[in-house]
């Protein structure tokens, strides 16, 4: 289903790497395809990609932030919002991949994507204690994702201490 000229680089989810290993995917690879090493920097891989295909990974969110087209194969929280390309099992996957790579970002698609990223970073992730779907098991992951989103919005902030920023946002929101 992959276009012949398009090399596929697979970055396994750490859980898949631990449970299934790479050998499971080797029979499906063409000579031009590769599996990224487990310690590969996901952001660098995305930055050098023309398309990110995912099921429901945070890599899809990172691709949106880096303005890469995202093809969603599963039920991702960011799918179906008008800013991703969504596979529904009945589409021709090769055509969908081709269209996703070639479709220019429209103003409406970009605006929808930006609204989603803002909502994710500042309304949900920063205010975990007030989020209706809050799970104690996810707090640390969500906080890391919020910081990563902020760092992508402002690359000069990498490694910054975000506690004062989050505290200030919390103080302002409690006054509302």
N, C-alpha and C positions, 0 to 999 in steps of 0.2 A: 504494500500500500504506500510505502514511501517513494516519492519521486526519485528516479535513478540518480539524478545529479546532486541530490541533497544528502550529505553525510549526517548520520544520526550519532549524537553523543549522548549516552545514557549516564545520568547521575543517579545512582540508586539512593533511595531513602535509607538513612542509617539503620532503621529497623529491618528493612528488606535485606540490606547487606549482611546483617547479623543472622537473620533467620534463614534466608534462601541462598545467599552467596551469589557470586557472579556466574558460576557455571550454568545456572538455570537459564541465563539469557544468551549465552554463547551460540547455541544452535540457530538463533534468529538473526544474528548479525551478518551483514554483508561485508565484503572486504574493506569498504570505506567507512564502516561504522566502528565506534569505540565505546568502551565503558570507562568513565572517568575514575581515577583513583578515589578511594573513600575520603581522603583528606583534601580533596580539591575544593578550592574556594568557589562556592556556588555563585556569588555575585560576579566574579570574573568570567565564569562560564556563561552566565546569562548575558553579560555585557558584550560578549563576542558571538552571540547567537543571533540568528535571523528570526527564530521562532522558538517559543518554549511550549512544550506539550507536557501536560501534567494531569493527574487525576484530581487531586485536591490538596496539593502541597503548598506550603508557605512560599515555595519557589515561584509559584504563580503570582503571588502578591509582589514579590521582589521583581519579577519580570514586568509587571504593570508599572512599578515605580521607575524602572529603567526604560520605560516606553517601548518594550518589546511586545510583539503580538503574542497572545496566549491562547492556545487551543486546549480547552478543558474536555477531558474524556470521561469525567465522573461527575459527582455531585459536590462541587466546590462551593463554598459560601460566596465566592466572588463570581461564579458563573451565572449566566443568564441575565446579567445587568446591562447588556448592550455594549460592553467594552471588551468582551472576550469572544472568541469563536467557540461555539459549543457543539460537541459531537453527541448525537442522540441515538446512535446505533443503527440508524437507517440511512444515514448520509454516506456518500462515497468518501471515505477517509482521504484518499489521494487528492481529490478535488478540494476538499476542505483545507488540507494542508497548503495546497497551491494558493487558494484564495486568501488564507490567513497571512501568508508571506507577502502577498501582492497588494492587499487591501490597505490603502492609505488611511491613517487615523483621521477621522472626521472631527469637526469641532464638537459635535454632540457626543461622540464616543470618548473623546478626551475629557470633556466636561464630566461625563458620567464616571469615568475612571477616577478623576481627581476628587469628586465628591465621595466616592467609595473609600479612597485612601485616607481622606481627611476623617471620615466617620470612623474608620478602623483605628487610626492612630490616636485620635484625640478624644473621641467620644466613647469608645469601647475599651481600648487597651489601657489607656491611662487611668481610667476610672473603674478598675476591676472590682473594687469593693461595692460599687453601686450597679454593676452590670447584672441584668436578670438571669443570664445564663452562666454566671460565674461558677467555675469549678476549682476547688483548691488544688487539684492536680495540675491545672493549666496556668496558674498565676505566674510562675517563673518564666515559662515559655512565652506567654503573652507580653510580659514586661520586656523580655529580650527582643521580641518582634517590634514593640512600640519604639524601643531605642534604635533598632535597626532602621525603621521607617524614618525616624527623625534624622539619623545620620545620612540616609540617602537624600533626604530633602536638603540637608545642609552638610556636605562632606567635611567641612572644617570642624564639625562637632565630634568627629570620631574619637572615642576614648574619653569624652567629656563626662563629668559627673552629672547625671540627669536628675538626681534627687531634688535639688532646689527648684528646678523647672517644674517637676511633677507636683511638689509641695505648693508652689505658687498657683498652679492650675487648680489644685484641690481647694485652696483658700478662696479663690475667686468663684469657683462653682458652688461653694457652700453659702456664699452670700446671695446667690440668685434665688 
